[in-house]
Amino acid sequence: MTLTKKGYKTRIIDEKITDLLRVFGAVSIEGPRWCGKTWTSLNHANSAVFLTDPADGGRARDIAEYSPSMILTGDEPIAIDEWQETPSIWDAVRHEVDSSERKGRFLLTGSVTAPFAEVMHSGIGRIARVRMSPMTLYESGMSSGTVSLADMFDDAAIEPHVAEMRVDALIDAVCAGGWPANITLSRKDAAKTARYYVDSLSDSEIRAPGSKITKPAMFANLIRAIARSNATVVSNKTLQDDVMAGDETFNKETLSSYLDYLKSLFVLTEIPGWHPRFLSKTRLRSSPKRMFVDPSLAAAALGLDKNAMLRDPATLGRMFECLCLRDLLVYADAIDGKLYHYRDNSGLEVDAIIELRDGRWGAFEIKLNSKHTPDAARTLLTLAKKMTQRNVAPPSFLAVVTGGGIVRKRDDGVYIAPINCLKP
C-alpha cells in the first residue's frame, strides 16, 4: 500500500517514475514549489520523511544533520521530502543504494537545484533525476487527449472532430495555471495564488537561502521584464537595459546571478535552439527561449486579468504560447523526447520542435486564432523543405497548435491540433 493522498490526480510523470524505480535504487523528483512533487512521491512511497514539517519541531532535520542514515529506515520506497535542506542525505542515499542490489528504495524531492557542491558523489547510475512541471491541460482534465503526439510520430490516422475552447476558459487556464491545489478553487481565487507566488520570489523574508539577491527592487523588475518577453528569444543585454532603469550598478554579472537564481528555483525555463543532425551550427541562432514554468506567473507579474487580455490579443497570444510550450515540454518528456525552438539567419522561426532519442522530429507553430493557420502551415512547410535540401531527415509530422476548433489533417499534410485535445 502506498501513501497516495485522497483526491490525487494521476500525473504524466507517474509512469516514468514507476519505470525508473525498476531500474535505479533511487529517483530524485525536482521542480518548482507547489507543482505536486510531494503528493506524486507519496503515490509511489510506502513511508516518508518530511524535513520541513513544522509539526515535529525540526526533529527529522536535526536527526538527518546528525546522522543522515538514521532517517533512511522504513517501508520502501521511502520518500524524503525537500532533501536539499540536509545535502548530506544525497550521499547517504547513494551509499545505501550501493550497499544493496535492491531497486526502487528511495524517492527524493527538491524545490531548489541540488547543492551538488556540498555532496561527494553525483549519484550517476544510482539516482535518476527527473524534472516535474505544473499540470498540463490533459492532467487537469481540460484536454480530451484525443490527439496523441506519439500517434503523430507514427503517422496514425486521426479522426476529424471539433475541439472547441472558449476564450474565457482559455484565459482562466492561463491565470490559474497548472498548480494542483488550484483545481478546487474558483478561477478568481486561483489567480490570486499566482500573484502571491510571484511576490514570494522577491520577498526577502522567504527567499531561498544563498540567493545573493542584493537588489530586491531590481529583481522584481527582472521578473516583470521576463514576463514581458515571455516565450521569446531575448538577449541578456536587452533584459539588462529593460531592468536597470538608470541604475548602472545592475551589471551583466548581477543579471546572470539573478537569472541563475530563478533557474535554481525551477521557475524559469530555457528552451534551447534546435541543431538538426548533420546541419552546420554556424547557420543557426541558438539563443534559448526563456519562459516562466507556468503562464500564470507571467500573467501575475504583469498584473494581467481576463479583461486586460481580452483588450490585448497580442499579449493573450503570448500567454497562450507559454501555456502550449509548458504542455509540450511535459508531453515531449513522456515520449522520451526533447523540446526545442528553431531560428536561423534567414529569419525563419518555428515555435517548437520535438526531437526523439532516435532522431525523429516534429515541428509546431502555435496560433491562438485559427485564422492564422494558413500562414503557420506555410512556415512549417518551408522548414521541412529547407531541412530536406540540407540532407536532414524529413519531419515525422508538422502541426499547428490552436486555441480550439476542428482537429484535422490539411491536404498538405499539416495537422491542425487544438491544445485542448493533445496528450503525450
N, C-alpha and C positions, 0 to 999 in steps of 0.2 A: 504494500500500500504506500503510495507516495503522499506528499503533503499538499496536494493540489488544493488551492483555495476555492471555496464555493463561488460560483459565478465566473470562474476563469474561462477566458475565450482562447481557444487554441491559436497559437501564433505560427506563422510560416516557418520560423526558425526552429520550432519544436522538432520537426523531422530531422533536421540537420544535427541538433544536439543529441537526439537518440542514436543517430548513426555514429557520431564521434565518440560517444560513451562506449560503444562496442570496440573501438579501435584504440583509444587513448585512456590513460589512467585518470586524467582529469580534463575538464573543459572550463575555460575561462570565458564568461559572458561579459562583454564590455559594451557600454553605450551610455547615452545621456541619462541624467536623473529623471525618474518618473516615466520611463518608457516601458516598464514592465519586467525588468530583469529579475527582480526578486521573486515575483509570482511564477515566472517561467522556470527559474531554477528549482523552486519548490515543486513544480509539476513533475520534475524528474528525480526529486530527492526523497529519501526516507528519514533523514534527520537534518537539523540545521543549526548553525551558529550565527548570531546576529551581532556584529562588532559595534554597531552604532545604536543598539536598542537601549534607550534610557531606563527601561524597566528594571534592568539588572544592575543599575548603578555603575556601569562600566566594568563589571566583573569579568565578562568574557574577554574584553580588550586587555584588561590587566593580566589575565592568565596567558593570553596569546603573546603579550610582550615579554612575560617572564619565561615562558616555555611554549613556543608555538605548537609543538607536537601534542601538548596536553588537550588541545581542542579538536584534534583530529581523531576523535573517537565517537562512535555512534553507529547507527544503521546506515550502511552505504546504499546509494551515493549520499555523501554528506555535503550539504550546501553551506558555503561560507560567504556571508553577505558583506560586501564592501571590504574585501580582504586588504586593499591597499592601505587601510588605516594602520595595519601592522605588516609592513612589507616582508618581514622575515617569514611570514606564513607561506609565501611562494616557495621558498627554498625547502621549508618543512614538507609541503605537499609534494614537491619534486622528489625529495628523499623517500617519502612514504611510497610513492609510485614505483621508485626504483627498487624498493625492498620486496616487492611482490609482483607477480605476473598478472594479478587481477586487473581487469579493466573497469572503467566507469566508477571510480571510487569517490571522486570529488567534483563539485561544481563551485567555481569561484565567480563572484560578480563584482564589477567595479565601475564606478561612475566617473573616475578620473584616470587618465592614462597611467598605466602601470609604472611605478617608480623603479624601473629596472636598474638604475644606478645604485640602488640600495639592496639588490639581490645578487647572489653569487652565480646563478645559473639561469639561462634563458628559458629552460623548460622544453626546448626543442625535442620532439619525439615523445615527450611525456605529457605535456599540457597543450591542448589545442585551444587556440584563441578564436572566438567568433564575435562579430560585431552585430549588435542589436539596434534597431531603429524604432521610432514610434510606429504605431499601427498604420498599415495601408488601408485603402478603401475596401479591399477584399477581406481583410481581417476584421474590420469594424462592421461589415455587413452592408456597406454602401455600394459594393461592386458585386454583380451577379456571378462573375467568374466564368462567363460563357465563352470567353476567348482566352486561350492559354498561349503564353509565349512559347512553351515547349512545342505545342502543336504548330505554331507558325514556323518554328525552326524545322519541323518535319514536313512542312507543306501540307498539313492535314486540311481537309475541307472544312470551311466554316459557314454555317447556315446564316444567310442574311436575316437580320431581325432588328427591331427598334430597341435602343437603349437610351431612353430619354433621361435627362437630368436637369431639373430646374435650376436656373441661375442662382436663386436664393439658397437652394440646398448646397450648391457648389461653394458659395461664399461662406455658408455655415461650416462646411468641411474645412475650408481654409482657416477660418478664425478659431475654430475649436481645436483643430489639429488632430494628430493621431495619438493623443495621450490616453491610455486605457481608462484612467479614473474619470475622464470627461464623458464617457459613454452614457452614464446615468444622469448627467447634469443637463439642464436646459442649455440651449445654444448660447444664450446671453451669459449665463454663469460660466460656461465652458470657456468663452472668450476671455473672461476675467482672469482665469488661471494662467493663460499665456502672458498677459500683461505683467502679472506678479513674477512669473518665471524670468522674463526679461529684466525686470527691476532687480531680481536677486543676483543676476550675473555681475552687476556693477556695484552691488551693496557691499561696502567694506566690512560690515558686521558678519556676513555669512559667506563671504568669498572663500574659495578653497585655499588651504594653506599653500604658501610658496608661489602665489600668483604673480608677485612682483608688479602689481598694478599700482603705480605711484601717482597716476593722474586720473582719478575716477571720472572726472568730467570728460576728459578726452576719450576714455574708454567707452563711456556712454555714447559719445559722438561717433566712435568707430562702429559700434553696434548699429546705429542708425544708418551710417554710410554703407555698411554691408547690406542692410535691408534694402536700401535704395537701389543697389546694383545686384540684388539677389538673383542667383542663377545665371549670371553673365560672366564673361571674361573681363576682368578689370585689373589693371596693374597696381602694384603696391604704391607707386608714385601717385597715381590718381587717388587712391584711398587716403594716402598721407595728406595730399592737398585738400581733400574734402573734410578731413578731420581737424587739421591743425588750427584753422580759424585764427591765424595770426600768431600762434604760439610756435615759434621756430624751434623750441626745445623738444617738440614732438618729432623726433628724427626717425630715420628708417629702422634703426636698431630697436627703438621703443615700439614702433609699429609691428615689427617682426615678433617681438616678445609677446605683445598683446594678441596677435593672431595665433601664436603657438598656444597661448593660454586657452583661447576659445576652442582650439582643436583638442587640447588636453581634456576638456570637459565634454567632448564629443558633440558639441552643439554646432560646430562649424564643419561642413563637409566640403571637400575639394574633389571635383570630378575631373580626372586628367584628360589631356588631349589624346586622341587615338592615333597610334602609329601602326598602320596596317603592315602586315608582314611583307617583306621584300620591297617596301616603298621607302625611298630615301627620306630620312627625318628632316633633312635640311629644307624641304619644301613645305613643311608643316609648321604651324604655330601651336606650341604645346602648352601654353599657359593654361592652368586649370580654371574651371568654373567654380566660383565659391558660392555656397548657399547655406542657409541655416538648415539644420537637420529636419526641421518641420516648418511648413509655411506659416503656421500660427505665430512663430517667433518673429518672422519678418513683418507680418501684419501688425503685431503688437508693438514692435519697435517704432513703426511709423504712425501708430495711432489710428490704423485703418479699421473701419467698421463696414457694415453692409452698405450703408448709404454712400460712404466715401468711395467704395469700389464700384458701385453702380454708376457713379458720376464719372469715373475714370477707367474706361475699359482697358487702356494700356496697362495700368497698374494691376488690374484684375488679371489680365493675361499673364503678367509676370508672376503673380502669386500662383496662378494655375500651373504654370510651367514648373515651379518649385514643388507643388504637390505631386505632379506627374513624375518628376525626377526622383522624389522621395520613394514613390511606389516602385518605379522601375529599378531603383537601386536594390530594393529588397527582393523583387522578382528575379533579377539577374543572379543574385547570390544563391537563390534557391535552386537554380538550374545550373549551378557551377559556372557562372559567367561573371564578367566584369562590365561595369558601366563607364562609358567614355563620352566625350563630345568630339566633334570634328570641325576643324577650321584650318584653311590653307591660305597661301599667299595670293591666291586668285580672288579671294573674297567669298569663297564657298563655305558656308557654315551649315552644320546639321546638328540639331539639338541633342541627340543621344544616339550612341552606338552601343550595342551589347555584343561582346565577343565571348564565345565559349572557349573552354580549355582546348577543344580540338581544332580551333581556328575558324569555325563557322561564325558568321556575324550577321546582324540585322540592324537596320537604321530606322530612326524615328524622327519625325518632325512633330512638334506639339503646337496645336492650334485650338484655342478655346472656341472660336467661331468656325463652324463647318464651312462657311462660305470661302474661307481661305485654303481649303483643302486642295484645290487645283494647283495653286502656286506651290504649296508644300510638296505635293506629289512630284512636280517638275524638279524641285530641288533634290529630292531623293533619287530620282532617275538620273539626274546629272551626276550625282555622286557615284552611282552604280556604274555609269558609263566611264567615268574617269578612272575608277578602280580597275575596270576591265582593261582599259587602254594601258594601264601600268602593271599588268600581269598580276593583279591581286585577285584572289578567288571572288567570284560574284557573290552578292549577299544572298542569304537564305530567304530573306524577306525584306520588304520596305513597308513602313506603316506610318500613317498619320494618326496621332492620338488627339481626340477631340473631347469636348465637354459634354457630349451626348449626341444622339442621332442614330442613323442607320448603320449597323455593322455590316460591312460588305467588302468584297474584293473588286476593285475597279478593273476595267478592261485592260489597263496597262500593268496589272498585277499588283498594284499598291493597295494594301489593306487600309480600310477606314475603321479604326477601333476606338470607340469612346472609352475614356478612363474608367467609367463605371461598369465595364464588362470584362476588365482584364484580371488575370491571375497568373501565377508562375506557369 
